[in-house]
Amino acid sequence: MKDEPQEDVFSDKLDLSLWVRVFRHALPYKRLLVPLAISAVAIALVDASFALVTRWAVDDVVKAGAMPDLLPHIAVYAFLSFSLAGGVWVFINSAGGLANNMSHDIREECFRRIQELEFAYFDHRPTGWLISRLTSDCDKLARIIAWGSLDLVWAVCLVIMISVILVVLHPVLGLLVLSVVPPLILVSAVFQKKLLLSSRDTRKFNSMITASFAEALQGLRTSKTLVREEENLREFQGLSSQMYGVSIQNALQSAVYIPIVLTLGSVAAGIALWRGGSGVIDGSLSLGTLVAFIFYAGQFFNPINQIAQVLVQMQGAQAAGERVLSLLATVPGISDSDDVKERLEKWDKPERPADLAPDGYEKNIRSLEFRHVDFSYTDGESVLKDFNLAVGAGETIALVGASGGGKSTIVNLAARFYEPTGGQILVNGHDLRERGLAWYQSNLGIVLQGPHLFSGSVRENIRYGRLDATDEEIEEAARGVNADEFIRLLENGYDTDVGEGGNRLSTGQKQLVSFARALLANPQIFIMDEATSSIDTETEQLIQQGLKAIFHGRISFVIAHRLSTIRTADRILVIEKGRIIESGTHVELLNAKGHYHALYTRQFQQEREASMFDAVG
Ligand SMILES: Nc1ncnc2c1ncn2[C@@H]1O[C@H](COP(=O)(O)OP(=O)(O)OP(=O)(O)O)[C@@H](O)[C@H]1O
């Protein structure tokens, strides 16, 4: 799987069971499905009737030997035309409604499922892959179900009706004209597949060319400084000539396909004229019937072409269908056990005692313990082995150590984003798996390295921590973490728009806003991956004071990069290869002159020098 939009693999066989499962999503919309099916059949019926009216008119003219009264014929023709218009209106409305409703439903279901899935699921699925599931795959399926099924019903009905009419009108001539249908089906199936594949290639190269333009423009300076222009041009020419090749191929295929089909139509009309003409001369066939035969011979192409097109599109969209259905069928790996669900049912009521959580256990988190925890992301590669750690409320634990040691893994497990592969994590002595997942995670406050802010005002971003918070509570939280002062100095104070991803604020400011958000949520466990980016001394001090407010009275885990945070931590754990190799306070560990001392002098000396330099400067 690559993190780029991929075209589907073309399946050679139509997987009917898959399409049955996809079509189930249309069942809630019977109010649209019924008119859709009825209008498709009615339109096919009307389409097939025009030639019969013409036959009737021609035969009446011939019989009369002069211009007869054609008013009834005109009236029926007009009635058919209006019925056709009405039918088309009904089916466009129903199909459009069905397509929109279904793509909305499938997308919403996928989105809900994505929100329920555990982090491990996303380790193997790039964001781009999931975004395609939510957008293009859902649309593709909905389009096929609504418009494709409409075309299919209409086309199959029309082909059957025309065939029946031809055979009833004149069995021998009917079968002769119908003899062009099998080659017509074969040619349509072959060429529709070729056309689908070559137009996909055209789209693929087109998007590669667009991406190449964008990259060339964005990286213009770098290319110039590295004198890469010639090479870039060569790469672009390669893409461009491939695009030219597939476009020509696509045009050539159309150029061959359409004449073949038209020729087959003409052959059918020729057969009708040849055999039907002699029938007219010897009186065994009316002129009107001959005209109807010629008309039908030309009318076959359209529905057969449609059937081939829809079936080929279904084959092409099968991979999209499989992916969407497999996403919907994925069972979240981390969820409440049956026992927890039972307790939630019993206790998750407004009248439960104030000291109980919705899962019926104690609400206050007094301790969190890792007991003989083993963990690996992928089979066989152990990240934590027999990991033990007990933390009490009010304690701040700083995790330090070389990259890849397992610091993030420890906090991921504490947050129950992943579950141990061995051993237990205990909350107040109960296995974490015995606690309600939603309750537990709603008691976590997490601030990651690049704190994420959403587009919107500063106020809205802080309120994200607790949606029912009042403006006063929001400002109090901001004051609590020392963010109030800088927020008031912004253009519109708390109502200042932070821009996409908070890009109108500096890193330090974003952190302060995210601290306010965390404080407002008032979590019992606070987890932070400290940012490594350099921040001026003043903001650094603000951040430290803000952190002090957050750490107070909670269990806090900090993957610490800043000296100031490490110094104030109650316990520093040096993590290496998934084990605690040293543990103690800053002073204790420095005095021990072990790993922490070495790490400190090597890794943190620089920062201290930088901050001293900053202070002097
Ligand atoms: N999602 C994942 N899937 C597979 N392996 C992972 C995943 N996340 C981390 N690892 C592996 O687990 C080990 C521990 O990683 P972890 O991120 O916990 O270390 P860390 O000490 O936090 O490192 P850093 O300081 O660089 O963030 C590493 O070998 C890493 O490659």
PDBQT file of the ligand as one rigid body, heavy atoms in Angstrom, charges set to zero:
ROOT
HETATM    1  N1  LIG A 701       3.388   2.088  15.375  1.00  0.00    +0.000 N 
HETATM    2  C1  LIG A 701       4.475   1.350  15.402  1.00  0.00    +0.000 A 
HETATM    3  N2  LIG A 701       4.559   0.209  14.677  1.00  0.00    +0.000 NA
HETATM    4  C2  LIG A 701       5.661  -0.566  14.725  1.00  0.00    +0.000 A 
HETATM    5  N3  LIG A 701       6.746  -0.277  15.453  1.00  0.00    +0.000 NA
HETATM    6  C3  LIG A 701       6.735   0.839  16.199  1.00  0.00    +0.000 A 
HETATM    7  C4  LIG A 701       5.601   1.722  16.190  1.00  0.00    +0.000 A 
HETATM    8  N4  LIG A 701       5.868   2.757  17.015  1.00  0.00    +0.000 NA
HETATM    9  C5  LIG A 701       7.110   2.541  17.493  1.00  0.00    +0.000 A 
HETATM   10  N5  LIG A 701       7.628   1.396  17.017  1.00  0.00    +0.000 N 
HETATM   11  C6  LIG A 701       8.916   0.821  17.356  1.00  0.00    +0.000 C 
HETATM   12  O1  LIG A 701       8.947   0.588  18.748  1.00  0.00    +0.000 OA
HETATM   13  C7  LIG A 701      10.199   0.955  19.300  1.00  0.00    +0.000 C 
HETATM   14  C8  LIG A 701       9.995   1.986  20.411  1.00  0.00    +0.000 C 
HETATM   15  O2  LIG A 701       9.470   3.164  19.813  1.00  0.00    +0.000 OA
HETATM   16  P1  LIG A 701       8.980   4.409  20.654  1.00  0.00    +0.000 P 
HETATM   17  O3  LIG A 701       8.370   5.366  19.704  1.00  0.00    +0.000 OA
HETATM   18  O4  LIG A 701       8.173   3.962  21.798  1.00  0.00    +0.000 OA
HETATM   19  O5  LIG A 701      10.362   4.968  21.187  1.00  0.00    +0.000 OA
HETATM   20  P2  LIG A 701      10.674   6.402  21.795  1.00  0.00    +0.000 P 
HETATM   21  O6  LIG A 701      11.611   6.147  22.902  1.00  0.00    +0.000 OA
HETATM   22  O7  LIG A 701       9.422   7.112  22.122  1.00  0.00    +0.000 OA
HETATM   23  O8  LIG A 701      11.419   7.092  20.584  1.00  0.00    +0.000 OA
HETATM   24  P3  LIG A 701      11.411   8.655  20.169  1.00  0.00    +0.000 P 
HETATM   25  O9  LIG A 701      12.122   9.381  21.279  1.00  0.00    +0.000 OA
HETATM   26  O10 LIG A 701      12.186   8.670  18.893  1.00  0.00    +0.000 OA
HETATM   27  O11 LIG A 701       9.997   9.053  19.991  1.00  0.00    +0.000 OA
HETATM   28  C9  LIG A 701      11.031   1.483  18.156  1.00  0.00    +0.000 C 
HETATM   29  O12 LIG A 701      11.878   0.436  17.726  1.00  0.00    +0.000 OA
HETATM   30  C10 LIG A 701      10.033   1.816  17.088  1.00  0.00    +0.000 C 
HETATM   31  O13 LIG A 701      10.588   1.599  15.813  1.00  0.00    +0.000 OA
ENDROOT
TORSDOF 0
